[in-house]
Amino acid sequence: MSGDVLARLLAQAADSGADLVTLRAVAEEAGELGATRALTRLGLADAEAAGDVAELRELLTAWREAKSSVWKSAVGWLTRLLGALLLAGIAMRLGTEDWLK
């Protein structure tokens, strides 16, 4: 539910005679209850949740760095291989096949 929808519902209820302060308190409590339920379902409602989330962030950062490092290494090796093949091709064109053997 977006903020606009909630604002319209609160305005509609206020026009019907409901107390705006009470309606805001109900909306706040409903949001708090929904957030608590969501965190409980995710297993993040305990005291160690902040540490768990921090550890997951560190793990994700390490994974991204490792993935980046693998790609850089693969590109480096591929570049070296292509350079070696190019030099071998040039050597063969120049008639130095005997030197390569």
N, C-alpha and C positions, 0 to 999 in steps of 0.2 A: 504494500500500500504506500503510495507516494505521499509526500507532505501536503500536496494540494488536496488530495482526496480526504485526508485526515482533517485538514482545515475546513473543508466544506461540510463534513459530517459534524464537526464541533459547532460550526455556525448554525447548521440546521437544528441541532439539538438545543442550542441556546435560544433560537427563535421559538422553539416549542415550549420554552419555559424552564429548561434545565439550567442549573447554575454552571457558568463557564469554568469556574475554579474547580468544581467537582469533576466536570468532564475532562479537564486537563489532567487532573490527578488520576482518573481512571485510565486515560490514554498512556500516561507515564507508567503506571503500574502494569498495564498490559504489555508495554514495550519491554519493561524490566523482566517480566515473567517469560516473555518470548525469548529474550536473549539468554536467560538462565536455562531454559529448556534446550535451546540450540547448543549452548556450551556443554550441557550435560550429555546430550546425544553424541557430541564429538569427543567426549571424554576429557574435556578441558575445564571442568567445574571444580577441580580440587586445588589445593594450595600450590602444588608443584607445576601447575599449568604454564605459568610464565616461563619457568626454566625449560619445560618441554618445548614450548614454541621457540625459545631462543636457540635451543639445540637443533631443532629442525631447520631453522634459518641458517645456522652455521653449516649444517650438512648440505643444504641446498646450494649455499655459496661454494663449498668445496667441490660439489658435483659440477657446477658451472665452470669453475676454474679448471678442473680436470678435463672436462669436455673441450674447453678452449685450447688447452695445452696439447691434447691429442690431435686436434685439427691442425694446429700450427706445426707440430712435429710431422704429421703426414704430408702436409704441403711442402715442408722442407725436404723430406726424403724424396718426394716425387720430383721436386725441382732438381735435386742432385742427380737422380736417375736420368731425367731427361737431358741434363747437361752432359752426363757421361755418354749417353747414346748419341748425342749430337757430335761430340768430339770423336767418337768411334766412327761415325758416318763420314765426318770430314777427313779423318785419317784414311779411310778406305777410298774415298774419292781422289785423294792425293797419291794413291798407289802404294800405300805402306801396309798392305795386308800382311806381308811377311813379318813386319815388326809387331803386329798385334798377336801373332801366333806364338 
